[in-house]
Amino acid sequence: MTTLTRQDLNFGQVVADILCEFLEVAIHLILYVREVYPSGIFQKRKKYNVPVQMSCHPELNQYIQDTLHCVKPLIEKNDAEKVVVVIMDKEHHPVERFVFEISQPPLLSISSDTLLSHVEQLLRAFILKISVCDAVLNNNPPGCSFAVLVHTRDAATRNMEKVQVIKDFPWIVADEQEVHMQEPRLIPLKTMTSDLVKMQLYVEERAQKT
């Protein structure tokens, strides 16, 4: 068994590539399952050997890609604690928050060539769980929108204003009402632990949505 530090093989970059690819699929699927956009703008694709729904709307796709492009350096440096998909009602109050908690081990133990395929199996389980999450969630009111929030470690927050990955796509501090909900219901969906990354997904759901 070989043990590597985060600097070897650009470990952080490998994790960031895997997670951002996963998060893109997960965000599209959340928007489809929770009916934030009409089902007609989604197309069935295959990812992680399971069918998923991906948006065909160019502007929506670009927003998601630009967001994850900005998130990627934070994951690479292990500065991102949470990536949150917030679904908001017409008054921009959150009704649901899909929270992806991410942590990376300081050392990477490589015991076989099957590590990446093992991680892919774990991510597939997340996708399957998201695809049926509407069974444990109440319906959202019509006219919802969404935003992607990133919770960073303290040191990263101080540096973020200096680094603008995409021109005209700056980080801004989230509104307080997007971050907090009054006494939300907590629904755990999935947890994974691997040599590459640990991740937990849960939903915070507002008790009264209408």
C-alpha positions as CSV (number, residue, x, y, z in Angstrom):
1,M,0.0,0.0,0.0
2,T,1.3,3.4,-0.9
3,T,0.6,6.5,1.2
4,L,0.8,9.9,-0.5
5,T,0.4,13.5,0.7
6,R,-2.0,15.9,-0.8
7,Q,0.8,17.4,-2.9
8,D,1.7,14.1,-4.6
9,L,0.1,13.5,-8.0
10,N,-1.7,16.8,-7.5
11,F,-4.1,15.0,-5.2
12,G,-6.3,18.0,-4.8
13,Q,-6.8,18.5,-8.5
14,V,-7.9,14.9,-8.9
15,V,-10.5,15.3,-6.1
16,A,-11.7,18.6,-7.5
17,D,-12.1,17.2,-11.0
18,I,-14.1,14.2,-9.7
19,L,-16.3,16.3,-7.4
20,C,-17.0,19.1,-9.8
21,E,-18.1,16.6,-12.5
22,F,-20.3,14.9,-9.9
23,L,-21.8,18.2,-8.6
24,E,-22.7,19.3,-12.1
25,V,-24.8,16.2,-12.6
26,A,-26.2,16.4,-9.1
27,I,-27.3,20.1,-9.5
28,H,-29.1,19.3,-12.8
29,L,-30.8,16.4,-11.2
30,I,-31.9,18.3,-8.2
31,L,-33.4,21.0,-10.4
32,Y,-35.3,18.4,-12.4
33,V,-36.5,16.3,-9.5
34,R,-37.6,19.3,-7.4
35,E,-39.3,20.8,-10.5
36,V,-37.5,24.2,-10.3
37,Y,-37.7,24.2,-14.2
38,P,-40.1,22.6,-16.6
39,S,-39.2,19.0,-17.4
40,G,-39.2,19.9,-21.1
41,I,-35.8,21.6,-20.8
42,F,-34.2,18.4,-19.6
43,Q,-32.8,15.5,-21.5
44,K,-32.1,12.0,-20.3
45,R,-28.3,11.1,-20.3
46,K,-26.3,8.4,-18.7
47,K,-23.7,9.1,-16.0
48,Y,-22.1,6.7,-13.5
49,N,-24.0,4.0,-15.4
50,V,-27.4,5.3,-14.3
51,P,-29.9,7.5,-16.2
52,V,-29.8,11.2,-15.2
53,Q,-31.6,14.3,-16.4
54,M,-29.5,17.2,-17.7
55,S,-30.7,20.6,-18.7
56,C,-30.6,21.7,-22.4
57,H,-31.0,25.4,-21.5
58,P,-27.7,27.2,-22.5
59,E,-27.9,30.0,-20.0
60,L,-28.7,27.7,-17.1
61,N,-26.0,25.3,-18.1
62,Q,-23.5,28.2,-18.3
63,Y,-24.4,29.4,-14.9
64,I,-23.8,26.0,-13.4
65,Q,-20.6,25.5,-15.2
66,D,-19.3,29.0,-14.3
67,T,-20.2,28.4,-10.6
68,L,-18.4,25.1,-10.5
69,H,-15.4,26.5,-12.3
70,C,-15.1,29.0,-9.5
71,V,-15.7,26.3,-6.8
72,K,-13.0,24.0,-8.3
73,P,-9.9,25.9,-6.9
74,L,-11.5,25.9,-3.4
75,I,-12.0,22.2,-3.5
76,E,-8.5,21.7,-4.9
77,K,-7.0,23.5,-1.9
78,N,-9.5,21.8,0.5
79,D,-10.9,25.2,1.3
80,A,-14.6,24.3,0.6
81,E,-16.5,22.9,3.5
82,K,-20.0,22.8,1.9
83,V,-21.6,23.3,-1.5
84,V,-25.3,24.1,-1.1
85,V,-28.0,24.2,-3.7
86,V,-30.7,26.5,-2.3
87,I,-34.2,26.4,-3.7
88,M,-36.1,29.6,-3.0
89,D,-39.8,30.7,-3.3
90,K,-41.0,33.8,-5.1
91,E,-40.0,36.0,-2.1
92,H,-36.4,34.5,-2.3
93,H,-36.9,32.7,1.0
94,P,-35.3,29.2,1.0
95,V,-37.7,26.3,1.0
96,E,-35.0,23.6,0.7
97,R,-31.2,23.5,1.0
98,F,-29.4,20.5,-0.5
99,V,-26.1,20.5,1.5
100,F,-23.0,18.6,0.3
101,E,-20.5,18.5,3.1
102,I,-17.0,17.8,1.8
103,S,-13.8,16.8,3.6
104,Q,-10.5,15.4,2.3
105,P,-8.0,13.3,4.2
106,P,-4.5,14.7,4.5
107,L,-3.0,11.4,3.3
108,L,-4.2,9.3,0.3
109,S,-3.7,5.6,0.7
110,I,-3.6,3.8,-2.7
111,S,-4.1,0.1,-2.3
112,S,-5.2,-0.8,-5.8
113,D,-6.1,0.5,-9.2
114,T,-9.8,0.2,-8.4
115,L,-9.8,3.3,-6.2
116,L,-11.4,5.6,-8.8
117,S,-14.0,3.0,-9.8
118,H,-14.9,2.5,-6.1
119,V,-15.4,6.3,-5.8
120,E,-17.6,6.2,-8.9
121,Q,-19.8,3.5,-7.3
122,L,-20.2,5.7,-4.2
123,L,-21.1,8.7,-6.3
124,R,-23.6,6.6,-8.3
125,A,-25.4,5.9,-5.0
126,F,-25.7,9.6,-4.3
127,I,-27.2,10.2,-7.8
128,L,-29.7,7.4,-7.2
129,K,-30.7,8.8,-3.8
130,I,-31.2,12.3,-5.3
131,S,-33.4,10.9,-8.1
132,V,-35.9,9.5,-5.5
133,C,-35.6,12.2,-2.9
134,D,-39.0,13.7,-3.7
135,A,-40.5,10.7,-1.9
136,V,-39.3,12.2,1.4
137,L,-39.8,15.9,0.6
138,N,-43.0,17.9,0.4
139,N,-43.9,19.7,-2.8
140,N,-42.4,23.1,-3.4
141,P,-44.6,26.2,-4.2
142,P,-44.7,27.3,-7.9
143,G,-42.3,29.8,-9.2
144,C,-39.2,28.7,-7.3
145,S,-35.6,29.7,-8.2
146,F,-32.2,28.5,-7.0
147,A,-28.7,29.5,-6.1
148,V,-25.5,27.7,-5.4
149,L,-23.7,28.7,-2.2
150,V,-20.2,27.7,-1.0
151,H,-19.2,27.6,2.7
152,T,-15.4,28.1,2.9
153,R,-12.9,27.8,5.7
154,D,-11.9,31.1,7.3
155,A,-8.5,31.5,5.6
156,A,-10.1,30.9,2.2
157,T,-12.7,33.6,2.7
158,R,-10.1,36.3,3.1
159,N,-8.4,35.4,-0.1
160,M,-11.5,34.9,-2.3
161,E,-12.0,38.6,-3.1
162,K,-8.5,38.7,-4.6
163,V,-9.0,35.8,-6.9
164,Q,-11.6,36.1,-9.6
165,V,-11.5,32.9,-11.7
166,I,-14.0,34.1,-14.3
167,K,-14.3,37.7,-15.4
168,D,-17.7,39.3,-14.5
169,F,-18.5,36.3,-12.3
170,P,-17.3,37.4,-8.9
171,W,-18.0,35.8,-5.5
172,I,-20.5,37.7,-3.4
173,V,-21.5,37.2,0.2
174,A,-24.8,35.3,0.4
175,D,-27.8,37.1,1.8
176,E,-28.6,36.0,5.4
177,Q,-32.1,34.8,4.3
178,E,-30.5,32.4,1.8
179,V,-28.2,30.9,4.4
180,H,-30.6,30.3,7.3
181,M,-34.1,28.8,7.7
182,Q,-36.3,28.8,10.8
183,E,-36.3,25.4,12.4
184,P,-35.9,23.4,9.3
185,R,-36.6,19.7,9.0
186,L,-33.3,17.7,8.4
187,I,-33.4,14.8,6.0
188,P,-30.1,12.8,5.7
189,L,-29.8,11.4,2.2
190,K,-26.4,9.8,1.8
191,T,-22.9,9.6,3.2
192,M,-19.7,8.3,1.6
193,T,-16.2,7.6,3.0
194,S,-13.3,6.8,0.7
195,D,-9.6,7.3,0.6
196,L,-10.1,10.2,-1.8
197,V,-12.9,12.2,-0.1
198,K,-15.6,12.1,2.5
199,M,-19.0,13.6,1.6
200,Q,-22.3,13.8,3.3
201,L,-25.6,15.0,1.6
202,Y,-28.6,16.1,3.6
203,V,-31.6,18.4,2.9
204,E,-32.8,21.2,5.2
205,E,-36.5,21.6,4.4
206,R,-38.7,24.5,5.6
207,A,-41.6,23.2,7.7
208,Q,-44.2,25.5,6.1
209,K,-43.6,26.0,2.4
210,T,-46.8,27.9,1.5
